[in-house]
Amino acid sequence: MKLTRARAYTLACVATLALLGACTVGPKYERPSVATPPAYKEAGEWKIAQPRDEVNRGKWWEIFGDAQLNALIEQVDISNQNVIAAEARFRQARALVQQARAGLFPTVTGAASATRSGSGTGSTSSTTNRRGGGGTANDYNLSLDATWEADVWGRVRKTVESNVAGAQASAADLETARLSAQAELALDYFQLRVLDVQQQLLDDSVAAFQKSLDVTRNRYNAGVAGKVDVAQGETQLKGTQAQAIDVGVQRAQLEHAIAILIGKPPAEFALARTALNVAIPSVPLGLPSELLERRPDIAAAERRVAAANAQIGVAQAAFFPALTLSASGGFQSSVLPQLLTLPSRFWAIGPALAQTIFDAGLRRALTDQAIAVFDANVAAYRQAVLGGFQEVEDNLAALRILEQEANVQEDAVQAARQSVELTLNQYKAGTVSYLNVVIVQTAQLANERTAVGIRGQRLAAAVTLVKALGGGWTASELPSPRGLSIRDEKAQRNEIRVTPPGR
């Protein structure tokens, strides 16, 4: 086939645009370097994660073996308003990706119009006065316009890259919101159960103190004990009853907090009292370097660095000229039946090149701003990594030290119980005063409550350690750039485990 001049010109333009389209200004992204230690300082003999440990880490709360806790946390995805809001923000970020990608394609608009105009006076004819005395005229127009700005310097591609990274950061924020709500619910739940145990201890102590007071009153009536013994017994009993009532305030507030976390009004939610039959789980650790992939907040910070890096390229692209190609065509006629005929057609096509000549340093300032934003995001990312290391080390230390404290406290509880038993026998034998009984009983109750409190602290440290390790999440769960372009919301929700209400 013979290559005409017009065809050669067209092919040359296409080849030139293809070569120019390969140009992209701006720095190439590399993940900021972060110094990671070879092992956690507080790990000691802690169990290192094995491949089999990863099987059920998605539902991390199941390691505590509490069916009611499992049922409550399952409701977080569906009803927690913070998680729902984070899911909506992710959909906003995904829409921004679609908006940016639209810039890679031409914009096509269609128009249709019909106008009737007149000029001059002295003629009432419905047609134009050909002798120049004025008249009226009709104009019918049907057109199609197309405009495309060639992404010669990669401005649109860098914007897409930035928005993709921003959407991935938003997906990580969603996981952070979910993990935070789950961990907060677990913490509130265990604290509530600790109060239930303490409530039972106080109720048992009230019953025991009431019996002791009855014995003292009988001894007083028999003339064996003094009035002061009765007063001491009543003081002890009423004080313990007041403590039991005070526990109810804290429990009610925790119950209300749990209700809000699962998206229910406090008036519609209640948890019955039950024993705390939960063992302290062994949380498997990974290497510190793995923390960069396992924490969604760190992943979000890293993705924001990538987004800021791409914005530098967007700012730098403004220094280069913009090439716009436009084309239009259609039909125009003063007689409607002749509108779609060959003589009524028109067309126009041509490129336009625009370059800012003077902006008083605006583009330079915008570039400097983009670089500063990038530097700030790098610092925020490194700080998030350091904060993650600290949280893991803090809770490893807490679990190790609290385990030692729990063992010592258990010995103290046993000693206190024995002391109460011996002192009561001495009091009944008349060898000690009732004040001794009050002292040892008060000490026993304090030690029992302390032991329960330490157990609650250990559970809280275990929950917080799981959260600090990312709760089983990995950066591989971030939506891919291709996934962000899919309009199937169901597929995308499966990719990032989103379960918005009513869907």
RODO-2510 file (C-alpha; in nm, 4 decimals, decimal comma):
residues 503
     n   res          X          Y          Z
     1     m     0,0000     0,0000     0,0000
     2     k     0,1393     0,3374    -0,1062
     3     l     0,2329     0,5654     0,1831
     4     t     0,0759     0,9040     0,1122
     5     r     0,2065     1,2280     0,2554
     6     a    -0,0923     1,2656     0,4878
     7     r    -0,0551     0,9097     0,6164
     8     a     0,3166     0,9564     0,6719
     9     y     0,2460     1,2780     0,8622
    10     t    -0,0073     1,1003     1,0807
    11     l     0,2293     0,8132     1,1566
    12     a     0,5084     1,0562     1,2394
    13     c     0,2822     1,2421     1,4852
    14     v     0,1763     0,9171     1,6523
    15     a     0,5381     0,8004     1,6845
    16     t     0,6433     1,1361     1,8276
    17     l     0,3640     1,1294     2,0865
    18     a     0,4548     0,7731     2,1810
    19     l     0,8155     0,8701     2,2404
    20     l     0,7193     1,1811     2,4334
    21     g     0,4707     0,9789     2,6368
    22     a     0,7581     0,7701     2,7642
    23     c     0,9026     1,0781     2,9339
    24     t     0,8153     1,1104     3,3006
    25     v     0,9691     1,3736     3,5240
    26     g     1,0109     1,3411     3,8977
    27     p     1,2127     1,1131     4,1279
    28     k     1,1739     0,7369     4,1165
    29     y     1,0251     0,6057     4,4408
    30     e     1,2280     0,3959     4,6803
    31     r     1,1042     0,2978     5,0231
    32     p     1,2854     0,5035     5,2911
    33     s     1,5474     0,3062     5,4763
    34     v     1,4805     0,2269     5,8420
    35     a     1,7265     0,0751     6,0874
    36     t     1,5756    -0,2420     6,2350
    37     p     1,7321    -0,4412     6,5201
    38     p     1,8022    -0,8112     6,4650
    39     a     1,5748    -0,9108     6,7543
    40     y     1,3475    -0,7584     7,0173
    41     k     1,5310    -0,6573     7,3331
    42     e     1,2576    -0,7817     7,5686
    43     a     1,1833    -1,1049     7,3806
    44     g     1,4137    -1,3243     7,5902
    45     e     1,2920    -1,6813     7,5520
    46     w     0,9742    -1,5673     7,3781
    47     k     0,8379    -1,7929     7,1087
    48     i     0,9330    -1,6916     6,7552
    49     a     0,6525    -1,7235     6,5009
    50     q     0,6519    -2,0400     6,2924
    51     p     0,4663    -2,0881     5,9639
    52     r     0,1924    -2,2838     6,1399
    53     d     0,1344    -1,9893     6,3731
    54     e     0,0054    -1,7811     6,0843
    55     v    -0,2948    -2,0042     6,0098
    56     n    -0,5496    -1,8480     6,2446
    57     r    -0,3939    -1,5078     6,3015
    58     g    -0,6662    -1,3334     6,1011
    59     k    -0,9068    -1,3710     6,3933
    60     w    -0,6445    -1,3027     6,6565
    61     w    -0,8966    -1,2710     6,9396
    62     e    -0,9706    -1,6426     6,9193
    63     i    -0,6393    -1,7181     7,0942
    64     f    -0,8093    -1,6143     7,4221
    65     g    -1,0732    -1,8864     7,3891
    66     d    -1,3684    -1,6737     7,5027
    67     a    -1,6804    -1,7414     7,2950
    68     q    -1,8608    -1,4270     7,4093
    69     l    -1,5621    -1,2087     7,3189
    70     n    -1,5523    -1,3753     6,9759
    71     a    -1,9196    -1,2979     6,9162
    72     l    -1,8780    -0,9339     7,0190
    73     i    -1,5723    -0,8671     6,8013
    74     e    -1,7413    -1,0226     6,4989
    75     q    -1,9906    -0,7343     6,5161
    76     v    -1,7233    -0,4641     6,4872
    77     d    -1,6942    -0,4902     6,1066
    78     i    -2,0681    -0,4585     6,0612
    79     s    -2,1732    -0,1986     6,3155
    80     n    -1,8771     0,0053     6,4396
    81     q    -1,9218     0,3591     6,3095
    82     n    -1,5494     0,4396     6,3025
    83     v    -1,4859     0,1371     6,0816
    84     i    -1,7778     0,2331     5,8569
    85     a    -1,6399     0,5874     5,8277
    86     a    -1,2939     0,4520     5,7406
    87     e    -1,4502     0,2311     5,4733
    88     a    -1,6231     0,5363     5,3249
    89     r    -1,2928     0,7264     5,3216
    90     f    -1,1352     0,4370     5,1327
    91     r    -1,4109     0,4540     4,8718
    92     q    -1,3421     0,8261     4,8387
    93     a    -0,9728     0,7561     4,7816
    94     r    -1,0570     0,4881     4,5266
    95     a    -1,2787     0,7376     4,3419
    96     l    -0,9844     0,9791     4,3273
    97     v    -0,7854     0,7095     4,1469
    98     q    -1,0617     0,6813     3,8887
    99     q    -1,0697     1,0589     3,8495
   100     a    -0,6956     1,0738     3,7912
   101     r    -0,7014     0,7882     3,5397
   102     a    -0,9685     0,9722     3,3424
   103     g    -0,7008     1,2286     3,2518
   104     l    -0,5244     0,9672     3,0389
   105     f    -0,8142     0,9619     2,7925
   106     p    -0,9730     1,2255     2,5698
   107     t    -1,2812     1,4161     2,6718
   108     v    -1,5620     1,3950     2,4169
   109     t    -1,8653     1,6240     2,4260
   110     g    -2,1657     1,6510     2,2014
   111     a    -2,3870     1,9514     2,1392
   112     a    -2,7054     2,0254     1,9515
   113     s    -2,8584     2,3701     1,9124
   114     a    -3,1274     2,5543     1,7188
   115     t    -3,1384     2,9347     1,7135
   116     r    -3,3510     3,1939     1,5401
   117     s    -3,2139     3,5469     1,5121
   118     g    -3,3131     3,8748     1,3538
   119     s    -3,1611     4,2101     1,2600
   120     g    -3,2790     4,5486     1,1306
   121     t    -3,6429     4,6634     1,0840
   122     g    -3,8850     4,7051     0,8004
   123     s    -3,9364     4,3421     0,7200
   124     t    -4,1746     4,0986     0,8721
   125     s    -4,0772     3,8131     0,6483
   126     s    -3,9906     3,4834     0,8105
   127     t    -3,6889     3,4528     0,5878
   128     t    -3,3765     3,6615     0,5488
   129     n    -3,4180     3,9835     0,3490
   130     r    -3,1597     3,9371     0,0770
   131     r    -3,1678     4,3115    -0,0159
   132     g    -3,0042     4,4107     0,3113
   133     g    -3,3122     4,5529     0,4788
   134     g    -3,2879     4,3187     0,7782
   135     g    -3,4867     4,0057     0,8601
   136     t    -3,4664     3,6771     1,0491
   137     a    -3,2504     3,3680     1,0125
   138     n    -3,2443     3,0111     1,1476
   139     d    -2,9326     2,8196     1,2481
   140     y    -2,9199     2,4482     1,3330
   141     n    -2,6050     2,2892     1,4714
   142     l    -2,5110     1,9297     1,5597
   143     s    -2,1490     1,8817     1,6674
   144     l    -1,9053     1,6481     1,8409
   145     d    -1,5900     1,7827     2,0109
   146     a    -1,2916     1,5877     2,1433
   147     t    -1,0021     1,7239     2,3510
   148     w    -0,7011     1,5343     2,4777
   149     e    -0,4017     1,6634     2,6675
   150     a    -0,1099     1,4360     2,5897
   151     d     0,0606     1,3223     2,9089
   152     v     0,4018     1,4051     2,7642
   153     w     0,5818     1,4660     3,0929
   154     g     0,3926     1,2159     3,3063
   155     r     0,1855     1,4649     3,5066
   156     v    -0,1278     1,2512     3,4828
   157     r     0,0619     0,9265     3,5365
   158     k     0,2286     1,0703     3,8470
   159     t    -0,1103     1,1891     3,9715
   160     v    -0,2483     0,8391     3,9220
   161     e     0,0537     0,6949     4,1014
   162     s     0,0031     0,9355     4,3907
   163     n    -0,3684     0,8614     4,4172
   164     v    -0,3097     0,4856     4,4011
   165     a    -0,0638     0,5119     4,6908
   166     g    -0,3116     0,7350     4,8743
   167     a    -0,5903     0,4813     4,8251
   168     q    -0,3647     0,2034     4,9524
   169     a    -0,2855     0,4178     5,2569
   170     s    -0,6591     0,4659     5,3080
   171     a    -0,7101     0,0888     5,2894
   172     a    -0,4427     0,0487     5,5576
   173     d    -0,6167     0,3185     5,7639
   174     l    -0,9333     0,1123     5,7374
   175     e    -0,7499    -0,1893     5,8760
   176     t    -0,6007     0,0274     6,1507
   177     a    -0,9481     0,1484     6,2486
   178     r    -1,0747    -0,2085     6,2504
   179     l    -0,7808    -0,3347     6,4566
   180     s    -0,8096    -0,0451     6,7027
   181     a    -1,1806    -0,1082     6,7546
   182     q    -1,1248    -0,4821     6,8002
   183     a    -0,8418    -0,4273     7,0485
   184     e    -1,0354    -0,1626     7,2400
   185     l    -1,3334    -0,3939     7,2664
   186     a    -1,1142    -0,6781     7,3922
   187     l    -0,9513    -0,4487     7,6494
   188     d    -1,2882    -0,3214     7,7731
   189     y    -1,4283    -0,6735     7,7822
   190     f    -1,1431    -0,8143     7,9894
   191     q    -1,1496    -0,5155     8,2239
   192     l    -1,5223    -0,5715     8,2717
   193     r    -1,4635    -0,9382     8,3500
   194     v    -1,1919    -0,8416     8,5995
   195     l    -1,4477    -0,6194     8,7716
   196     d    -1,6892    -0,9121     8,7749
   197     v    -1,4297    -1,1204     8,9592
   198     q    -1,3570    -0,8348     9,1975
   199     q    -1,7304    -0,7901     9,2526
   200     q    -1,7547    -1,1559     9,3462
   201     l    -1,4586    -1,1197     9,5825
   202     l    -1,6199    -0,8206     9,7496
   203     d    -1,9553    -0,9972     9,7781
   204     d    -1,7865    -1,3003     9,9335
   205     s    -1,5934    -1,0732    10,1685
   206     v    -1,9113    -0,8913    10,2699
   207     a    -2,0679    -1,2268    10,3548
   208     a    -1,7574    -1,3334    10,5500
   209     f    -1,7367    -1,0000    10,7331
   210     q    -2,1053    -1,0229    10,8185
   211     k    -2,0463    -1,3633    10,9775
   212     s    -1,7486    -1,2303    11,1709
   213     l    -1,9559    -0,9353    11,2885
   214     d    -2,2340    -1,1688    11,4014
   215     v    -1,9795    -1,3707    11,6014
   216     t    -1,8425    -1,0504    11,7559
   217     r    -2,1902    -0,9281    11,8527
   218     n    -2,2640    -1,2610    12,0153
   219     r    -1,9375    -1,2380    12,2087
   220     y    -2,0229    -0,8807    12,3051
   221     n    -2,3684    -0,9859    12,4261
   222     a    -2,2016    -1,2612    12,6250
   223     g    -1,9652    -1,0071    12,7783
   224     v    -1,6577    -1,1635    12,6233
   225     a    -1,5838    -0,8889    12,3660
   226     g    -1,5895    -0,5133    12,3969
   227     k    -1,8016    -0,2581    12,2163
   228     v    -1,4965    -0,1477    12,0190
   229     d    -1,4803    -0,4900    11,8514
   230     v    -1,8364    -0,4484    11,7281
   231     a    -1,7605    -0,0978    11,5972
   232     q    -1,4542    -0,2235    11,4136
   233     g    -1,6529    -0,5061    11,2573
   234     e    -1,9273    -0,2689    11,1422
   235     t    -1,6712    -0,0292    10,9962
   236     q    -1,5067    -0,3091    10,8036
   237     l    -1,8413    -0,4404    10,6731
   238     k    -1,9776    -0,1053    10,5586
   239     g    -1,6506    -0,0054    10,3948
   240     t    -1,6434    -0,3270    10,1946
   241     q    -2,0077    -0,2830    10,0923
   242     a    -1,9213     0,0660     9,9644
   243     q    -1,6348    -0,0772     9,7579
   244     a    -1,8723    -0,3361     9,6088
   245     i    -2,1150    -0,0622     9,5070
   246     d    -1,8339     0,1450     9,3531
   247     v    -1,7351    -0,1436     9,1248
   248     g    -2,0818    -0,1206     8,9721
   249     v    -2,0112     0,2296     8,8388
   250     q    -1,6986     0,1211     8,6512
   251     r    -1,8692    -0,1898     8,5172
   252     a    -2,1653     0,0055     8,3837
   253     q    -1,9347     0,2460     8,2016
   254     l    -1,7399    -0,0390     8,0421
   255     e    -2,0627    -0,2072     7,9366
   256     h    -2,1721     0,1181     7,7712
   257     a    -1,8353     0,1493     7,5946
   258     i    -1,8655    -0,2038     7,4540
   259     a    -2,2154    -0,1249     7,3290
   260     i    -2,0858     0,1780     7,1359
   261     l    -1,8005    -0,0258     6,9863
   262     i    -2,0480    -0,2722     6,8351
   263     g    -2,2764     0,0082     6,7171
   264     k    -2,5600    -0,0297     6,9688
   265     p    -2,7208     0,2192     7,2093
   266     p    -2,6218     0,1333     7,5677
   267     a    -2,9895     0,0889     7,6557
   268     e    -3,0104    -0,2079     7,4165
   269     f    -2,7035    -0,3939     7,5388
   270     a    -2,6174    -0,5853     7,8559
   271     l    -2,3566    -0,8399     7,9623
   272     a    -2,4357    -1,0824     8,2407
   273     r    -2,1774    -1,1329     8,5134
   274     t    -1,9578    -1,4367     8,4672
   275     a    -1,6235    -1,5720     8,5798
   276     l    -1,2999    -1,4845     8,4029
   277     n    -1,1980    -1,8235     8,2662
   278     v    -0,9339    -1,7044     8,0214
   279     a    -0,5741    -1,8209     8,0123
   280     i    -0,2924    -1,5842     7,9209
   281     p    -0,2099    -1,6855     7,5606
   282     s     0,1357    -1,7212     7,4147
   283     v     0,1636    -1,4641     7,1351
   284     p     0,4122    -1,5720     6,8640
   285     l     0,6616    -1,3089     6,7533
   286     g     0,8308    -1,2460     6,4233
   287     l     1,1517    -1,0606     6,3471
   288     p     1,1523    -0,6826     6,3994
   289     s     1,1978    -0,6294     6,0266
   290     e     0,8649    -0,8077     5,9664
   291     l     0,6886    -0,5404     6,1687
   292     l     0,7167    -0,3067     5,8683
   293     e     0,4838    -0,5388     5,6755
   294     r     0,2592    -0,6498     5,9601
   295     r     0,1352    -0,3175     6,0985
   296     p    -0,1294    -0,1352     5,8930
   297     d    -0,0417     0,2067     6,0393
   298     i     0,3218     0,1644     5,9284
   299     a     0,2051     0,0486     5,5850
   300     a    -0,0205     0,3544     5,5592
   301     a     0,2686     0,5845     5,6515
   302     e     0,4900     0,4214     5,3857
   303     r     0,2193     0,4559     5,1195
   304     r     0,1856     0,8252     5,2025
   305     v     0,5586     0,8622     5,1393
   306     a     0,5056     0,7054     4,7961
   307     a     0,2130     0,9405     4,7282
   308     a     0,4197     1,2438     4,8281
   309     n     0,7067     1,1271     4,6059
   310     a     0,4740     1,1124     4,3061
   311     q     0,3465     1,4624     4,3827
   312     i     0,7008     1,5932     4,3339
   313     g     0,6809     1,4666     3,9752
   314     v     0,3422     1,6359     3,9311
   315     a     0,4904     1,9661     4,0490
   316     q     0,7983     1,9333     3,8276
   317     a     0,5866     1,8533     3,5205
   318     a     0,4427     2,2049     3,5408
   319     f     0,7791     2,3419     3,4198
   320     f     0,7239     2,1825     3,0770
   321     p     0,4773     2,2801     2,8021
   322     a     0,1366     2,1159     2,7794
   323     l     0,0355     1,9638     2,4462
   324     t    -0,3375     1,9521     2,3764
   325     l    -0,4984     1,7905     2,0736
   326     s    -0,8514     1,8940     1,9838
   327     a    -1,0919     1,7935     1,7123
   328     s    -1,4463     1,8870     1,6291
   329     g    -1,6944     1,8027     1,3596
   330     g    -2,0623     1,8019     1,2840
   331     f    -2,3334     1,9564     1,0767
   332     q    -2,4585     2,3146     1,0515
   333     s    -2,7403     2,4504     0,8358
   334     s    -3,0029     2,7218     0,8269
   335     v    -3,2598     2,4733     0,6957
   336     l    -3,3461     2,1839     0,9237
   337     p    -3,4149     1,9232     0,6466
   338     q    -3,0696     1,9913     0,5044
   339     l    -2,8846     1,9588     0,8409
   340     l    -2,7588     1,6025     0,7908
   341     t    -2,6499     1,6462     0,4326
   342     l    -2,2947     1,6398     0,3023
   343     p    -2,2754     2,0127     0,2189
   344     s    -2,3698     2,1011     0,5787
   345     r    -2,0820     1,9182     0,7400
   346     f    -1,7825     2,0903     0,9028
   347     w    -1,4679     1,9745     1,0872
   348     a    -1,1585     2,1100     1,2545
   349     i    -0,8504     1,9481     1,4061
   350     g    -0,5270     2,0792     1,5463
   351     p    -0,2761     2,0753     1,8293
   352     a    -0,2081     2,3477     2,0844
   353     l     0,1092     2,3960     2,2853
   354     a     0,0948     2,6051     2,6043
   355     q     0,3760     2,7047     2,8345
   356     t     0,3751     2,9307     3,1379
   357     i     0,6345     3,2009     3,0772
   358     f     0,6180     3,3920     3,4054
   359     d     0,4519     3,2969     3,7343
   360     a     0,6628     3,4871     3,9902
   361     g     0,8147     3,1642     4,1273
   362     l     0,4831     2,9816     4,1762
   363     r     0,5958     2,6516     4,0195
   364     r     0,9244     2,6562     4,2097
   365     a     0,7385     2,7170     4,5344
   366     l     0,4957     2,4329     4,4597
   367     t     0,7885     2,2004     4,3892
   368     d     0,9624     2,3021     4,7121
   369     q     0,6364     2,2421     4,8972
   370     a     0,6031     1,8931     4,7450
   371     i     0,9604     1,8087     4,8466
   372     a     0,8958     1,9339     5,2010
   373     v     0,5768     1,7246     5,2224
   374     f     0,7766     1,4212     5,1080
   375     d     1,0435     1,4823     5,3748
   376     a     0,7753     1,5210     5,6409
   377     n     0,6124     1,1940     5,5369
   378     v     0,9480     1,0143     5,5458
   379     a     0,9995     1,1374     5,9017
   380     a     0,6441     1,0326     5,9963
   381     y     0,7049     0,6864     5,8491
   382     r     1,0280     0,6384     6,0418
   383     q     0,8619     0,7640     6,3588
   384     a     0,5754     0,5167     6,3078
   385     v     0,8302     0,2355     6,2793
   386     l     1,0065     0,3468     6,5968
   387     g     0,6726     0,3748     6,7749
   388     g     0,5862     0,0228     6,6633
   389     f     0,9108    -0,1144     6,8030
   390     q     0,8456     0,0643     7,1316
   391     e     0,4917    -0,0765     7,1639
   392     v     0,6146    -0,4311     7,1061
   393     e     0,9031    -0,3924     7,3518
   394     d     0,6758    -0,2285     7,6128
   395     n     0,4243    -0,5105     7,6074
   396     l     0,6846    -0,7850     7,5945
   397     a     0,8391    -0,6344     7,9066
   398     a     0,4961    -0,5962     8,0673
   399     l     0,4067    -0,9603     8,0053
   400     r     0,7406    -1,0859     8,1342
   401     i     0,7410    -0,8708     8,4484
   402     l     0,3712    -0,9157     8,5229
   403     e     0,4131    -1,2929     8,5061
   404     q     0,6798    -1,2699     8,7761
   405     e     0,4604    -1,0342     8,9785
   406     a     0,1613    -1,2680     8,9435
   407     n     0,3612    -1,5597     9,0845
   408     v     0,4760    -1,3562     9,3854
   409     q     0,1273    -1,2132     9,4369
   410     e    -0,0230    -1,5609     9,4374
   411     d     0,2119    -1,6516     9,7215
   412     a     0,0975    -1,3390     9,9035
   413     v    -0,2674    -1,4414     9,8600
   414     q    -0,2018    -1,7861    10,0018
   415     a    -0,0165    -1,6386    10,2969
   416     a    -0,2992    -1,3888    10,3597
   417     r    -0,5602    -1,6656    10,3598
   418     q    -0,3600    -1,8675    10,6076
   419     s    -0,3114    -1,5595    10,8253
   420     v    -0,6880    -1,4973    10,8358
   421     e    -0,7579    -1,8558    10,9330
   422     l    -0,5011    -1,8527    11,2149
   423     t    -0,6037    -1,5107    11,3459
   424     l    -0,9731    -1,6036    11,3531
   425     n    -0,8915    -1,9115    11,5573
   426     q    -0,6841    -1,6988    11,7963
   427     y    -0,9669    -1,4457    11,8271
   428     k    -1,2191    -1,7169    11,9054
   429     a    -0,9774    -1,8492    12,1650
   430     g    -0,9553    -1,4994    12,3141
   431     t    -0,5820    -1,4591    12,2646
   432     v    -0,5994    -1,1600    12,0244
   433     s    -0,8321    -0,8646    11,9798
   434     y    -1,0752    -0,8202    11,6952
   435     l    -0,8515    -0,5498    11,5514
   436     n    -0,6094    -0,8233    11,4500
   437     v    -0,8890    -0,9992    11,2623
   438     v    -0,9852    -0,6802    11,0789
   439     i    -0,6246    -0,6186    10,9778
   440     v    -0,5640    -0,9635    10,8326
   441     q    -0,9028    -0,9797    10,6600
   442     t    -0,8456    -0,6408    10,5006
   443     a    -0,5008    -0,7520    10,3880
   444     q    -0,6445    -1,0711    10,2369
   445     l    -0,9076    -0,8786    10,0392
   446     a    -0,6475    -0,6295     9,9151
   447     n    -0,4159    -0,9100     9,8042
   448     e    -0,6999    -1,0996     9,6325
   449     r    -0,8031    -0,7873     9,4411
   450     t    -0,4420    -0,7128     9,3503
   451     a    -0,3997    -1,0635     9,2112
   452     v    -0,7103    -1,0235     8,9965
   453     g    -0,5897    -0,6814     8,8824
   454     i    -0,2529    -0,8257     8,7762
   455     r    -0,4326    -1,0919     8,5779
   456     g    -0,6283    -0,8202     8,4023
   457     q    -0,3075    -0,6310     8,3296
   458     r    -0,1558    -0,9429     8,1738
   459     l    -0,4583    -0,9900     7,9496
   460     a    -0,4446    -0,6239     7,8506
   461     a    -0,0733    -0,6530     7,7706
   462     a    -0,1415    -0,9610     7,5568
   463     v    -0,4139    -0,7795     7,3629
   464     t    -0,1941    -0,4738     7,3158
   465     l     0,0979    -0,6906     7,2030
   466     v    -0,1186    -0,8538     6,9357
   467     k    -0,2273    -0,5066     6,8241
   468     a     0,1344    -0,3851     6,8249
   469     l     0,2257    -0,6800     6,6005
   470     g    -0,0468    -0,5887     6,3521
   471     g    -0,3151    -0,8358     6,4568
   472     g    -0,2275    -1,0838     6,1844
   473     w    -0,2522    -0,8288     5,9022
   474     t     0,0172    -0,8081     5,6334
   475     a     0,0943    -0,5492     5,3668
   476     s     0,0092    -0,8086     5,1012
   477     e    -0,3564    -0,7381     5,1835
   478     l    -0,3328    -0,3853     5,0426
   479     p    -0,5406    -0,3454     4,7258
   480     s    -0,3343    -0,3625     4,4078
   481     p    -0,3328    -0,0751     4,1547
   482     r    -0,5300    -0,2994     3,9212
   483     g    -0,7759    -0,3798     4,1972
   484     l    -0,8348    -0,0102     4,2535
   485     s    -0,9415     0,0251     3,8904
   486     i    -1,2055    -0,2483     3,9138
   487     r    -1,5534    -0,1080     3,9483
   488     d    -1,6864    -0,4249     4,1071
   489     e    -1,7223    -0,3135     4,4700
   490     k    -1,7825    -0,6705     4,5876
   491     a    -1,4466    -0,7817     4,4485
   492     q    -1,2701    -0,4896     4,6110
   493     r    -1,4367    -0,5484     4,9470
   494     n    -1,3133    -0,9068     4,9349
   495     e    -0,9621    -0,7814     4,8598
   496     i    -0,9460    -0,5573     5,1675
   497     r    -1,2017    -0,7398     5,3848
   498     v    -1,4548    -0,4558     5,3954
   499     t    -1,8054    -0,5355     5,5187
   500     p    -2,0083    -0,2147     5,5142
   501     p    -2,3618    -0,2279     5,6580
   502     g    -2,6558    -0,3157     5,4399
   503     r    -2,4456    -0,4652     5,1574
***
